[in-house]
């Protein structure tokens, strides 16, 4: 089957101009070459030959608030309700390398995620959750090496060998400079920590994904779909080259690289985006890195529905938005999915809202029939057109960034940041003018005041309780041994040649806190100043 008329591959854009979606000058569009079969190169139709008929996507709800004990309760609630993987949100002090009793942490402890300052907190977080039987995702970046060591130490306390641990560490520092802002150290030492983790996990935690290269936050910051793809894969190229510079072989470490994308509102474009993403990674793996390993060429990704699309107005409408975004992710072939809760534009999800979000996935999986057909929209004129357009436009943008020297020079030139800001401004203007309709916000607005739904609140006493636990924890340790291990870590960081994960793990076993380990590294590396 082929499409002979190149004019059929034009896409009408919102600005009224026509853009070429695919250009195969003088050639037909070959379904066999451009799409292939599910589980075969270039993986446009999926990375497994049977897709969800063989195994459903992992239902991995993002959760974390308050202290470790509260979040442990939410974990158990979600697992009991049918969740199939854990995903941990950490509070801002934990993300920024600050202990809960640091003056800079005041007012933020446990607010937007769980507060973790010690390995004892990590043990409490996973109490009665067998870490050899569940996979755990951790959204942590600057302090990823420390949280990984906390997790390994907590598993050891359960009697679980690190080689049995399954899960994903976000560990994507470049997108923090681009879009999210929870960075600590400058780019080059941060990149060393990222590649330290990839190298260490490759050798010692082989079932764990040491990085989740994230387009989600790039999209949340205001990018469009093409920028989400191009910027994410440009960062992936930078990480892969950093690993290769240490003597690691792409086909050895790349099978454990994972990705994280946004599930946004444009239904057809989003389905096509996920399909184009697989095709782009297959192209990057083979053409840039010379991959011969199909597992290294196969894009595996997690999807989260778009938090930025949720509205505080008529918040129940968010249930519908999330369901449609989740359906697009499933039709696009995601391996793992988080569905946002209806009340997240107002506060942290309540137990009831979190359960509705999870049930949305259950209904998609069990009632809608979409899991029974592999890549069900393959061959659709519109879907294939959009897949080709996104692939072509993203590839051009990737090449442009490579011509700048790659992601780090592009970050230093503020290229990513300015491009996202411009796109975000255009998007917001379309809402302000009414060109883009948002139900409940600028269309079908309720004139009558509606009572706000219940909102989850954090007990203000939590912060003080966490500080007291920290004080007792420090008092229980051998301070001389802890100081010695922190000193060894500092010297290794200053030398710059050794993998730092074993030194961090030694400090964790000596009861060093997250803040103390981060401070030791900051004394060597300094702080990033945009």
C-alpha positions in Angstrom: 0.0 0.0 0.0 1.4 3.4 -0.9 0.4 7.1 -1.1 1.6 8.4 -4.5 0.4 12.0 -4.3 2.8 14.0 -2.3 0.2 16.8 -2.0 -1.8 14.4 0.1 0.8 14.8 2.9 0.1 18.5 3.6 -1.2 19.6 6.9 -3.4 22.7 7.5 -2.1 24.5 10.5 -3.9 26.9 12.8 -2.1 30.0 11.4 -3.7 29.3 8.0 -0.6 28.3 6.2 0.1 24.9 4.7 3.2 23.0 5.8 4.6 20.0 4.2 4.2 17.1 6.5 6.4 14.6 4.6 8.6 14.9 1.6 9.6 11.7 -0.3 10.5 13.5 -3.5 9.9 11.2 -6.5 9.1 8.3 -4.1 6.1 6.6 -2.8 5.3 6.4 0.9 6.1 2.8 1.8 4.2 1.4 4.7 6.6 -1.5 5.1 9.7 0.8 5.3 8.2 3.8 7.1 6.0 1.9 9.5 7.1 -1.7 9.6 5.3 -4.3 11.8 4.8 -4.0 15.6 8.0 -4.9 17.4 10.2 -4.3 14.3 12.3 -1.4 13.2 11.6 1.5 13.1 9.1 0.6 15.8 6.5 3.2 14.7 3.7 0.7 15.5 5.1 -0.3 18.9 8.1 -1.9 20.6 6.4 -5.2 21.3 5.0 -7.5 18.7 1.8 -8.1 20.7 1.7 -4.8 22.6 -1.2 -4.8 25.2 -2.5 -8.1 24.0 0.6 -9.6 25.7 0.9 -7.2 28.6 -1.0 -4.1 29.6 0.8 -0.8 30.3 1.9 -0.3 33.9 -0.5 1.8 35.9 1.9 4.0 37.8 0.1 6.8 39.7 2.4 9.7 40.9 2.0 10.2 44.6 3.8 11.8 47.5 2.9 14.3 50.2 3.6 15.1 53.8 5.9 12.7 55.6 7.0 9.2 54.7 4.3 7.5 56.8 1.5 9.4 55.1 2.7 8.7 51.6 3.2 5.0 52.6 -0.5 4.9 53.4 -1.4 6.4 50.0 0.9 3.8 48.3 -1.0 1.0 50.1 -4.3 2.5 49.1 -3.4 2.7 45.4 -1.9 -0.8 45.4 -5.0 -2.2 47.0 -7.1 -0.3 44.4 -5.2 -2.0 41.5 -2.2 0.1 40.8 0.6 -1.9 39.3 3.7 0.3 40.0 4.7 3.1 42.4 5.7 6.6 41.4 7.2 8.9 44.1 6.9 12.7 44.2 9.4 14.4 46.5 9.0 17.8 48.1 11.0 20.8 47.0 13.6 20.6 49.9 14.3 17.0 49.0 14.7 17.9 45.3 17.0 20.9 46.2 19.3 18.9 48.5 17.9 20.5 51.7 17.2 18.6 54.9 13.8 19.3 56.5 15.4 21.4 59.3 17.3 23.6 56.9 16.1 27.3 57.2 15.7 27.4 53.5 13.2 24.5 53.7 10.8 26.3 56.1 7.2 26.3 54.8 7.9 23.8 52.1 8.3 20.5 53.9 5.9 17.9 52.6 4.0 20.4 50.5 4.3 19.2 46.9 5.7 15.8 47.6 7.0 13.6 50.4 9.8 14.8 52.7 12.8 12.5 52.6 16.0 13.5 54.5 17.4 10.2 55.7 17.5 6.5 54.8 15.2 6.0 57.8 12.6 8.1 56.0 13.0 5.9 52.9 12.5 2.8 55.0 9.3 4.2 56.4 8.1 5.2 52.9 8.3 1.6 51.7 7.3 -0.2 54.9 5.5 -3.5 54.2 6.0 -3.0 50.5 8.4 -5.7 49.2 10.9 -4.0 47.0 11.7 -7.2 45.1 8.1 -7.4 43.9 7.2 -3.8 43.0 8.7 -1.4 40.5 9.3 2.1 41.8 9.7 5.3 39.8 11.3 8.3 41.6 10.9 11.9 40.2 14.2 13.2 41.5 17.1 14.9 39.6 19.8 16.9 41.3 19.8 14.6 44.3 19.0 11.4 42.3 22.3 9.7 43.3 21.4 10.2 47.0 17.8 9.0 46.7 19.0 5.9 44.7 21.4 5.1 47.6 18.7 5.6 50.1 16.5 3.2 48.1 19.2 0.6 47.8 20.0 0.8 51.5 16.2 0.5 52.4 16.0 -2.6 50.1 19.1 -4.1 51.8 17.3 -3.6 55.2 14.4 -5.7 53.7 17.0 -8.3 52.6 16.6 -7.5 48.9 19.7 -7.5 46.7 20.1 -4.5 44.5 20.2 -6.7 41.4 16.5 -7.5 42.0 15.4 -3.9 42.2 13.1 -2.7 39.4 12.1 0.9 38.6 13.1 4.2 37.2 15.1 7.1 38.4 14.3 10.4 36.6 17.9 11.7 36.9 17.4 14.1 34.0 19.2 17.3 35.0 19.3 19.0 31.6 15.5 19.6 31.5 15.9 21.2 34.9 18.0 23.9 33.4 15.6 24.2 30.5 12.1 24.0 32.1 11.8 23.0 35.7 14.4 24.7 37.9 15.3 22.2 40.6 19.0 22.2 39.8 21.8 22.6 42.4 25.2 22.2 40.7 26.6 23.5 37.4 25.9 21.5 34.2 29.2 19.7 33.8 29.5 18.2 37.3 25.8 17.4 37.1 26.3 15.5 33.9 29.1 13.5 35.6 26.6 12.5 38.4 24.1 11.5 35.8 26.6 9.3 33.9 27.9 7.9 37.3 24.4 6.7 38.0 24.0 5.1 34.6 27.4 3.4 34.8 26.7 2.2 38.4 23.2 0.9 37.6 24.4 -0.8 34.5 26.9 -2.8 36.6 25.1 -3.2 39.9 21.3 -2.6 39.5 20.8 -4.1 36.1 16.9 -4.1 36.1 16.7 -0.5 37.1 16.3 2.3 34.5 18.9 4.8 35.6 17.4 7.8 33.8 14.0 8.9 32.5 14.7 11.5 29.8 11.8 13.9 30.2 9.8 15.9 27.7 6.9 16.1 30.2 8.2 19.2 32.0 9.3 20.8 28.7 5.7 20.6 27.5 4.3 21.8 30.9 6.6 24.8 30.6 4.8 25.8 27.4 6.5 24.0 24.4 4.6 22.5 21.5 4.7 18.9 20.5 7.6 19.3 18.0 9.7 21.1 20.7 8.9 18.4 23.3 10.2 15.7 21.0 13.2 17.6 19.7 14.4 19.0 23.0 14.0 15.6 24.8 15.9 13.7 22.2 18.7 16.4 22.0 19.1 15.8 25.8 19.2 12.1 25.2 22.0 12.5 22.7 23.9 14.6 25.2 23.6 11.9 27.9 24.5 9.1 25.5 27.6 11.0 24.4 28.6 11.6 28.0 28.4 7.9 28.7 30.4 7.0 25.6 33.1 9.5 26.6 33.6 7.3 29.7 34.2 4.2 27.5 30.6 2.8 27.8 29.2 1.2 24.7 25.8 2.6 23.5 24.3 -0.9 22.9 25.2 -1.9 26.4 23.6 1.1 28.3 20.9 2.3 25.9 18.5 -0.6 26.5 18.0 0.9 30.0 17.4 4.5 28.9 13.7 5.4 29.4 11.7 8.4 28.4 8.8 10.4 29.8 6.3 12.3 27.7 3.3 14.5 28.2 -0.2 13.5 27.2 -1.7 16.8 26.0 -5.1 17.9 24.5 -4.7 17.6 20.8 -5.9 14.1 20.5 -4.7 13.1 17.0 -1.4 15.0 17.3 -0.6 13.3 20.6 -1.2 9.8 19.2 1.0 10.7 16.3 3.6 12.2 18.6 4.2 9.0 20.5 4.5 7.1 17.2 6.9 9.7 15.8 9.0 9.5 19.0 9.6 5.8 18.5 10.7 6.4 14.9 13.0 9.3 15.9 14.7 7.2 18.6 15.3 4.3 16.2 16.8 6.9 13.7 19.0 8.5 16.4 20.2 5.1 17.7 21.2 3.8 14.3 22.3 6.9 12.4 24.1 8.8 15.2 25.3 6.0 17.5 25.5 3.1 15.1 23.4 0.8 17.2 23.1 -2.9 16.2 21.0 -3.9 19.3 17.2 -3.8 18.7 16.7 -3.3 22.5 18.8 -0.1 22.3 16.8 1.1 19.4 13.4 0.5 21.0 11.9 3.6 22.7 10.3 2.8 26.1 8.4 5.6 27.7 6.0 6.6 30.5 3.2 9.1 29.9 1.6 11.5 32.3 -1.6 13.4 31.4 -1.1 17.2 31.1 -1.2 18.9 34.4 -1.1 22.3 32.7 -4.4 21.5 30.9 -6.4 21.1 34.1 -8.6 24.0 35.3 -9.6 25.0 38.8 -13.0 26.2 37.2 -15.5 23.3 36.9 -12.8 20.9 38.1 -15.0 17.8 37.3 -14.4 18.6 33.6 -10.8 17.5 34.3 -12.0 13.9 34.6 -13.0 14.0 30.9 -9.8 15.8 29.8 -7.6 13.2 31.6 -9.6 10.3 30.1 -9.1 11.6 26.6 -5.4 12.3 27.1 -4.9 8.8 28.6 -6.7 7.2 25.6 -4.3 9.1 23.3 -1.4 7.7 25.2 -2.8 4.2 25.0 -3.5 4.4 21.3 0.0 5.8 20.9 1.5 2.8 22.6 2.8 4.0 26.0 4.5 1.4 28.3 3.4 3.2 31.5 0.8 5.7 32.4 -0.2 8.2 35.1 -3.6 9.8 35.0 -3.9 13.2 36.8 -6.6 13.7 39.4 -9.4 16.2 38.9 -8.5 18.5 41.8 -4.8 19.0 41.0 -5.4 22.6 39.8 -6.6 23.3 43.3 -4.2 21.2 45.5 -2.8 17.8 46.2 -5.2 15.0 45.2 -7.6 13.6 47.8 -7.9 9.8 48.2 -11.2 9.9 46.3 -9.8 11.9 43.3 -6.7 9.7 43.2 -8.9 6.6 43.0 -11.1 8.1 40.2 -7.9 8.8 38.2 -6.7 5.2 38.6 -10.2 3.8 37.7 -10.0 5.8 34.5 -7.1 3.6 33.5 -8.9 0.4 34.6 -11.9 1.4 32.4 -9.6 2.0 29.4 -7.9 -1.3 29.9 -10.9 -3.5 30.7 -14.0 -2.0 29.1 -13.1 0.0 26.0 -11.5 -2.8 23.9 -8.6 -0.6 22.8 -6.0 -3.0 24.3 -7.1 -5.8 21.9 -5.8 -4.3 18.7 -2.1 -3.4 18.1 -1.6 0.2 17.0 -5.4 0.5 16.1 -5.1 3.7 14.1 -2.3 2.6 11.9 -3.0 3.5 8.2 -5.3 6.3 9.2 -4.6 9.1 6.7 -4.6 11.8 9.4 -2.6 9.9 11.9 0.1 8.8 9.4 0.2 12.4 8.1 0.8 13.8 11.6 3.3 11.1 12.5 5.4 12.0 9.4 5.0 15.8 10.0 6.1 15.6 13.7 9.1 13.3 12.8 10.3 15.6 10.1 9.9 18.8 12.0 11.5 17.4 15.2 14.4 16.0 13.2 15.1 19.4 11.7 15.1 20.9 15.2 17.4 18.2 16.5 19.9 18.9 13.7 19.7 22.6 14.5 20.6 22.0 18.2 23.4 19.6 17.2 24.8 22.4 15.0 25.0 24.6 18.1 27.1 21.9 19.8 24.3 20.0 21.5 22.1 20.6 24.5 24.6 22.1 27.0 25.7 24.9 24.6 22.0 25.5 23.6 21.1 25.8 27.3 24.0 28.2 27.9 22.8 30.3 25.0 19.2 30.2 26.5 18.0 28.8 23.2 15.6 26.2 24.7 14.3 28.6 27.4 13.5 31.4 24.9 11.9 29.1 22.4 9.6 27.6 25.1 8.8 31.1 26.4 7.8 32.3 23.0 5.6 29.3 22.3 4.0 29.5 25.8 3.2 33.2 25.2 1.5 32.4 21.8 -0.6 29.6 23.5 -1.7 31.9 26.3 -2.6 34.7 23.8 -4.8 32.2 21.9 -6.7 31.6 25.2 -6.9 35.3 26.1 -8.3 36.2 22.7 -10.8 33.3 22.7 -9.3 31.7 19.6 -8.6 28.6 21.8 -11.6 27.5 23.8 -11.2 26.1 27.3 -14.4 24.8 28.7 -15.3 26.5 32.0 -12.5 29.1 31.6 -13.4 31.1 28.5 -16.3 29.0 27.2 -19.4 27.7 28.9 -18.5 29.6 32.0 -20.8 29.1 35.0 -22.1 32.4 36.3 -23.2 31.0 39.6 -20.7 30.4 42.2 -20.0 26.7 42.8 -18.6 25.4 46.1 -15.0 24.2 45.8 -14.5 20.5 46.2 -12.6 19.2 49.3 -8.9 19.8 49.2 -6.2 17.8 50.8 -4.3 19.9 53.3 -1.0 19.2 55.1 -0.8 19.4 58.9 1.3 22.4 59.8 2.8 20.3 62.7 4.3 17.9 60.2 7.4 20.1 59.6 8.2 20.3 63.3 7.8 16.5 63.7 10.1 15.9 60.8 12.7 18.2 62.4 12.5 16.3 65.6 13.0 13.0 63.8 16.1 14.4 62.1 17.5 15.6 65.5 17.1 12.1 67.0 18.5 10.5 63.9 21.7 12.5 64.0 22.0 11.9 67.8 21.8 8.1 67.1 24.8 7.9 64.7 28.6 7.6 65.1 29.4 11.2 64.2 33.1 10.5 63.6 32.3 7.7 61.1 29.8 9.9 59.3 32.2 12.8 59.0 34.9 10.5 57.7 32.6 9.1 54.9 31.5 12.6 53.9 35.2 13.6 53.8 36.0 10.7 51.5 33.1 11.7 49.2 34.3 15.2 49.0 37.9 14.1 48.1 36.6 11.8 45.4 34.4 14.5 43.9 37.4 16.9 43.9 39.6 14.3 42.1 36.9 14.0 39.4 37.8 10.6 38.1 36.0 8.1 40.3 32.3 7.0 40.2 30.7 8.8 43.2 27.8 6.4 43.8 29.8 4.0 46.0 31.0 6.9 48.1 27.5 8.3 48.5 26.3 4.8 49.5 29.0 4.6 52.2 27.9 8.0 53.6 24.3 6.8 53.6 25.2 3.7 55.6 27.1 6.0 58.0 23.7 7.8 58.5 24.6 11.0 56.6 21.6 13.0 55.7 20.5 14.1 52.2 21.4 17.7 53.1 24.8 16.8 54.4 25.7 14.8 51.3 24.4 17.5 48.9 26.4 20.2 50.8 29.6 18.1 50.5 29.2 18.0 46.8 28.2 21.7 46.6 31.4 22.6 48.4 33.3 21.0 45.5 31.1 21.8 42.5 29.6 25.1 43.5 26.0 26.2 42.6 24.5 26.8 39.1 23.8 30.4 38.3 21.6 30.9 35.3 
